[in-house]
Amino acid sequence: MNSSPLKSRLADFSLTDNARYLKFALAMWLGYFPAYWYGNNEVAIGMATSAMLTLALGNSVNAAQSYFYQRVLTNVIAVPVGCLVLWLTHPHFVLGVVLVPIVILGLVKLRPQFFRLTSLTVAMTLILYSGTYMELIEQRLFSVIVGMFLGFAIHKLILPPDHGHEAHKLLLQATGAATACVRASLAGDQAALPALEKSANAFRASVQMLAVDLNSLMPWHLERYRADLGLLKTHQQVLDFLVDFGKLMKTFAAEYTSASPTFKAALQEVMLQMAATHDALLAGPVPAVQVSALQPLTQMNLAGNVHESLFRGKAVEYALLLEKLGKQQLSA
């Protein structure tokens, strides 16, 4: 996907540690100073902490959103309910302490999707500390809700992580590694397989992150990639196939070496043609793979030769995957 040099640099920067550090600093400043200037240092600290916690889950906007929802709901539900239990059992504080976890964890059991246990433990501890002091309860709820909203807004609006740009960059690297692995494997060299596995795993993780963040609230910075998601998943399917092909060639290296020269020449001709087509697909749609291109293999009689039949089957599968990829590009 084409973009201006400035947009590309910003997209690259959005996924770096430096971008995260910048957001942490902004979260601390914007969370702390407003309440501090109004003379409430406790609320200022709570808001800054909550804002930074929202950013602490990595480069996924959807993860930050889920954390925002769960932590806010945990505090909005657990803190008032726990304080109500202490108020109803007052002055029998020990009885209240016994009942608070039973009541709150009972609510968690009924609606686990509303709560985050790490936040719940802190909330329950603060319930015992604040008791029935409404001012402390109000400060806690205000600092958590406003601070987390602020952190989520920073993550969403200031250099949001551009996983679509990352996926397209990693696709170029992974496809280059994949076709290099095909050529090396056909030459009897298995050294290119680890690089392919590493590139394919990185690309898979990026596509998964893109799919997750496209389901977040108003993913405006990723909408232009929504139409590409299916195509990227097909590219991942091809890369996964080539990882398996590389492993197959490594496992049956001796059988490939001992195959007939005629079969090896035909397999190399077809697979190298498929690899060239695969490289060309990155630049745009190419003519569909013709069945005639597979004839050097499909017309061979391999009866009784299990391994040569297996290699031929992989070549046909590669051609079918590239045909699927080419059709998707044409319809995109």
N, C-alpha and C positions, 0 to 999 in steps of 0.2 A: 504494500500500500504506500503510495507516494505521499510525502509530506515535506514541508519546507525545512531547510537546515536548522532553523531556530526551533521549530516544533520537535524535530528529531532529537536535538540536544536536550531540550526540556524533558522529553519522554525518557531519554536515557538517564537523566539526572533524577527523575522522579522515583527510580527504583534503587538508587544508591543509598548507602549508609549516611552520607552527608545530608541528603534530603530528609531522612528520618531525624537526624540530629537537629536540623533547622526547625522541624515541626515540634520537636520536644522543647526547644528553647521558646518558640512562640507560645506553646501551650502553657509553659510555666509563667511567662510574662503576662499573657492575656488572662490567665486564670488567677494570678496572684494580685497584680497591681490594682485592678478596679475595686475589689473588696478592701484591700489595704488602704487605699486613699479614702475610703469611707470609714476607716477606723476599726475594721473588724479583722484582725490578724488571723483568728481561728478559721473563719470562713475563707479567707484568702488562701490559707494553706490547704484547706480541703478542696477548694476549687482547682488549684494548681495541680494537686495530686491526682484528682479525678480526670482532669484534662489529659495529663501525661499517661495515665493508665490506659486510656482509650487508644493511645497511639502505640502501646507497648506490644501489641499482638502481631507486629510485622506489617507487610505491605498489602494486606487484604482489606479493602474497604468493607466487604461483607462481614469479615470477622470482627472489625471494629463496631459495625452496626449491631451485630448479635450481642456483643459484649455490652454495648450501650443499653439495649433493651433489657437484657437479663439483670444487669447490675442495678439499673434504675428500678425495675420491678421488685428486685430482691429487697432494696431499701424501703421503697414505698409501701410494700406489704409487710415485711418482717419487722421493721422498726416500730411502726404504730401498734401492730398486734402484740409484740413482745412487751412494749411499755404498758399496754392496756392490761395484760396479764399481771404485771407487777403492781399496777394501780389497784386492780380488783383484789389482790391478795395482801395489800398493805394493811397492817404493818408487819405481816409475816413474810419477810424478805426471803427466807430460806425456802418456803413453799413456792414462792414466785420463781425462784431460780430453778426449782425442780420442774415446774410446769412449762417454763418458757421453751426449752428445746422440744418437749413433747408436742406442744401446740404448733410451733413453727415447722418442725420436721414433719408433722402430720400434714400441714399444708403443702410442703414440698412433695410428699408422697402422692397427694391428690393431683397436683399440677407441676410436675418436675420441669416442664419447658419454660416456666416463668422464673425460675431461680437459677442462680449460679452459686455453687457451694462455696467457692473461695471467697466470694463477697458475703455470703450468708454467715460464715464464721466470724468475720469482722463485725458484721451488723449485730450478731447476737452478743458479742463481747461488749460492744458499745451500749447495748441495751442495759447490761448489768452496770455499766459505768454511769450512764446518764439517768437510769431509773425513770422517775416521773418528772424530771426537770424539762419542761417543754422547750425552754430556750435552746438547750443543747440538741434536742431532737430536731427542732426547726433548722438549726444551723447545719446539722448533719444532712438532712434531706435536701436543703437548698444547695449546699456545696456539691453534693453528689450529682444531682439532676442538672444543674447549670454547668458544672465543670465538665461532666461527660458530654453534654450537648456541645459545649465549646470544642472539646477535643475531637469529636466526630466531625464538626463543621470544618475544623482545620484540615483534617485528613481528607475530607471530601472536596474542599474548595481550593486548597493550596497545594499545588503539585501532586494531585492524586496519582497513584501508581498506574502507569500505562502498560498493562500486561499485554494488550494487543500489539503494541509496537515491539515489545520484548519477544512475543511469540513469532512475529514475522522475522525478526533478526535471528532468532535461534533456529528457525526453519531453514534459513540459508546455510547456517553452519551444519545443522544435522543432515540436510540433504547432501551437502558436499562430503561429509564423513561417510554417509551411507553408500554413495556411488563409488567412493574411494575404496570402501570395504569390499564392495562387490568385485571391483577390478583386482584388488589384492588377493581376495579369496580364490578367484579363478586362476591366479598365478601361483597359488600354493602358499601364500603369505597370510598368516592369521594375525599379524601384529596390529592391523587397523581396527580390529573388533572392539577393544576397550574404548577407543575414542568414539566410535559409533554409539556404544551403549551409554556413555556419559552424555553425549549430545542429545540422544533420543530421550533420555530421562529428564534432562533440563527442559527440553521442548514440551514434553508431556506435562511436567509440573506447571509450566507457564500457561499452557492451554487450559488446564484444570482451573488455575487461578482466574483466568479470563472468564471462563464459564461461571464460576462462583460469583465473581464481582459483577457480572452482567445481571445477576439476580438481586443486587443490592438496590437500595432506594435511589431512584433517579440516577442511573449510571450514565450521566450525560457525556462524560469524557471517554466512554467506551462504546457508545451507541454505533459509531461508524464501523466497529468490528463485528457487530452482531451478525451481519450477513456472511461474514467470513468464517464463523465458528464451525459450521458443518464441513467446510473445505479443510480447515486446519485439523479437524478430527480425522478426516480421511488421510491427510498427509501423515498423521500420527500412526494410522493403521498401516500405511506403507512402510514407515520407518520400523515399526514393531516387527513387520514381516521380514525386513532385511536384517534386523538383529537376529531373528530366529534362523535366517538363511546363513548368516555368518557363523552361528553356533553349530549349525548342521555341517557346514564345510569343515569346521574345526574338529568336530566329533568323528566325521567320516573322511578325514584327510587321506588316510591310507587307501580307502576304497576309491576316492576320487583320483588319486595318483595312478592306481592300477586300472582305471577305466580304459576302454578302447580309445585309441587316438582319434578315430572318427567321431565318437560320441563327444569327447572332450572338445574337439574343434567346433562341433555344432552347438554345444552348450555355451561355449565362450562367445560364439558369434551372436547367439540370441540374447544372452544376458548382457553383453556389452552394448548391444543395440538398445535394450531396455534401459540400461543405466544412462545412455546418452539422451534418451527420451525423457527420463526422469529429471535430469539436469535441465533440459529445455523447458519442462513444465513450469519451472520457477519463473521464467521470463514471460509466461503467458500461455494461452491455449495452443496446442500443437495438433497436427493431424492424428486421428485415432490410430492406435496400434492395429496393424493389419494382421489378419490370421495368417496370411502368407509369410509373415516374418517368423512365425513359429514352425514353418514346415521343415526346416532342417532337423528339428527335434521330433515333431509329431509324426513324421513319416518313417521314423526309424523303428525297427522291430526290436524291442527290448525284452521280449518274453523270457522270463526266468531270471532276469538281472534286476534284483530288488533295488539296489542302490542307484543304478542309472535311471530306473523308473522314478525313484524318489527325487533325484536331481531334476529330471524333466518336469515333474509335477510342480516343483518350486518355480521353474522358469515360466510355466503357464500361469501360475498364480500371480507372479509378478506382473505379467502382461495384463491380466484381468484387473488387478488393482490400479495399474496405470491408466487403463481404459476408463475405470470408474472415476479416477481423479480428473482425467481430461474432460469427461462429460460434465462433471461438477463445475469445472472452470468455465466451460462454455455457457452454462446456465446461470453462473453467478453475475 
